[in-house]
């Protein structure tokens, strides 16, 4: 039997009109220290977002969501945040925000494979 390892995840939400507190789940961030794993997966459903009948700068939104992926990967384009240790990047990505992009509370769990767990949770919570 394989050992299970602690992981943490949070859901990325787009809140088109913050005052209404309505949101669309658009991504997932998953961190597993044991596997040295941090990954963000995004799927923005533009039709669903349009149903909120609000004006959102779609290009800007897509760029900001892409920044989450870049920071998770620690890419050169992610700036100084992307150079932080993996745990610090996760904490930065999951910090409370009051903008159009917000993060759910962080939830813990146990997994055997972080990448597979990311895919499963993404399908359940975002797709």
C-alpha positions as CSV (number, residue, x, y, z in Angstrom):
1,X,0.0,0.0,0.0
2,X,1.3,3.4,-1.0
3,X,1.7,6.1,1.6
4,X,-0.6,9.1,1.4
5,X,0.8,12.6,1.6
6,X,-0.7,15.8,2.8
7,X,-1.7,18.3,0.1
8,X,-3.5,21.6,0.2
9,X,-5.6,23.2,-2.5
10,X,-7.7,26.3,-3.2
11,X,-10.2,27.2,-5.9
12,X,-9.6,30.3,-8.1
13,X,-12.8,32.2,-8.5
14,X,-13.8,35.1,-10.8
15,X,-16.2,37.5,-9.0
16,X,-17.4,39.8,-11.8
17,X,-19.3,42.1,-9.4
18,X,-17.7,41.9,-6.0
19,X,-20.7,43.7,-4.3
20,X,-23.0,40.8,-5.4
21,X,-20.6,38.1,-4.2
22,X,-21.5,35.8,-7.1
23,X,-18.6,33.8,-8.5
24,X,-17.5,31.3,-11.1
25,X,-14.9,28.7,-10.3
26,X,-12.2,29.0,-13.0
27,X,-9.2,27.2,-11.6
28,X,-7.5,25.2,-8.9
29,X,-4.1,25.6,-7.1
30,X,-2.7,22.4,-5.5
31,X,0.4,22.2,-3.3
32,X,2.0,19.0,-2.0
33,X,5.3,19.6,0.0
34,X,6.2,15.9,0.0
35,X,6.2,15.8,-3.9
36,X,7.6,19.3,-4.2
37,X,4.5,19.9,-6.3
38,X,2.8,23.2,-7.0
39,X,0.5,23.6,-10.0
40,X,-2.3,25.8,-11.1
41,X,-4.9,24.7,-13.7
42,X,-7.2,27.2,-15.3
43,X,-10.4,26.9,-17.4
44,X,-12.2,30.1,-18.0
45,X,-15.7,29.6,-19.4
46,X,-16.3,32.9,-21.2
47,X,-19.9,32.2,-22.0
48,X,-20.7,31.5,-18.4
49,X,-18.9,34.8,-17.4
50,X,-20.9,36.7,-20.1
51,X,-24.1,35.4,-18.4
52,X,-23.4,37.8,-15.5
53,X,-24.0,40.6,-18.0
54,X,-21.1,42.7,-16.8
55,X,-18.2,44.3,-18.5
56,X,-15.0,42.5,-17.9
57,X,-11.8,43.2,-19.7
58,X,-11.4,39.6,-20.9
59,X,-7.8,40.0,-22.1
60,X,-6.7,41.5,-18.8
61,X,-8.5,38.7,-16.9
62,X,-6.9,36.0,-19.0
63,X,-3.5,37.6,-18.4
64,X,-4.0,37.7,-14.6
65,X,-5.1,34.1,-14.5
66,X,-2.1,33.1,-16.6
67,X,0.1,34.8,-14.0
68,X,-1.1,32.3,-11.5
69,X,0.2,29.5,-13.7
70,X,3.5,31.2,-14.2
71,X,4.0,31.8,-10.5
72,X,3.1,28.2,-9.7
73,X,5.7,27.0,-12.2
74,X,8.3,29.5,-11.0
75,X,8.8,30.7,-14.6
76,X,11.1,33.6,-15.4
77,X,8.1,35.6,-16.5
78,X,6.6,35.4,-13.0
79,X,8.9,38.1,-11.5
80,X,10.2,38.1,-8.0
81,X,7.2,36.1,-6.6
82,X,8.1,33.2,-8.9
83,X,11.5,33.0,-7.4
84,X,10.3,32.4,-3.9
85,X,10.4,28.9,-2.4
86,X,7.5,26.7,-3.5
87,X,5.6,26.9,-0.1
88,X,5.9,30.7,-0.2
89,X,4.5,30.9,-3.7
90,X,1.5,28.8,-2.6
91,X,0.8,31.0,0.3
92,X,1.1,34.1,-1.9
93,X,-1.2,32.6,-4.5
94,X,-3.8,31.7,-1.9
95,X,-3.7,35.0,0.0
96,X,-7.0,36.8,0.5
97,X,-7.9,39.3,-2.2
98,X,-10.8,41.7,-2.8
99,X,-10.5,41.9,-6.5
100,X,-12.3,40.3,-9.4
101,X,-10.1,37.2,-8.9
102,X,-10.5,35.7,-5.5
103,X,-9.4,32.5,-3.8
104,X,-11.4,30.1,-1.7
105,X,-10.2,29.0,1.7
106,X,-7.3,26.5,1.6
107,X,-8.5,22.9,2.1
108,X,-6.2,20.0,3.1
109,X,-6.4,16.4,2.0
110,X,-4.3,13.2,1.6
111,X,-3.1,11.9,-1.8
112,X,-0.9,9.3,-3.3
113,X,-0.2,11.3,-6.5
114,X,-0.6,15.1,-6.5
115,X,-0.9,15.5,-10.3
116,X,-3.8,12.9,-10.4
117,X,-5.4,14.6,-7.4
118,X,-5.2,18.0,-9.2
119,X,-6.9,16.5,-12.3
120,X,-9.7,14.9,-10.2
121,X,-10.4,18.0,-8.1
122,X,-10.3,20.2,-11.2
123,X,-12.9,18.0,-12.9
124,X,-15.1,18.0,-9.8
125,X,-14.9,21.6,-8.7
126,X,-14.1,23.7,-11.8
127,X,-15.3,21.9,-15.0
